[in-house]
Amino acid sequence: MSKRINIMIDDDTWGVRGRIPAGERSRAINEALRDWAARRRRRDAAREMDALRDQLSKVTAEDVARGVRADRGQGH
């Protein structure tokens, strides 16, 4: 189901609108909004991961090797 909206756009964006064929304008705006929302979700997720990374303790290569050896049953 589609919804009709009124929006305000800048003059430079209005010029871009003129290059979009008349039957494709709504589709182009829908696609642009979806792309914008996806970028926003990725940016927010990256910020959350950065915040989590800052809260975690640092792990050295030796810590990783020790864990891999333990998982393999090799002990030390």
Number of C-alpha atoms within 10 A of each C-alpha: 2 5 4 6 5 5 5 7 9 7 9 8 10 11 10 9 15 10 9 13 9 9 8 10 14 13 11 14 12 12 12 12 12 12 12 11 12 12 12 12 12 11 12 12 12 12 12 12 12 11 11 10 11 10 9 8 7 8 8 9 8 9 11 11 12 15 15 14 13 12 10 9 9 10 10 9
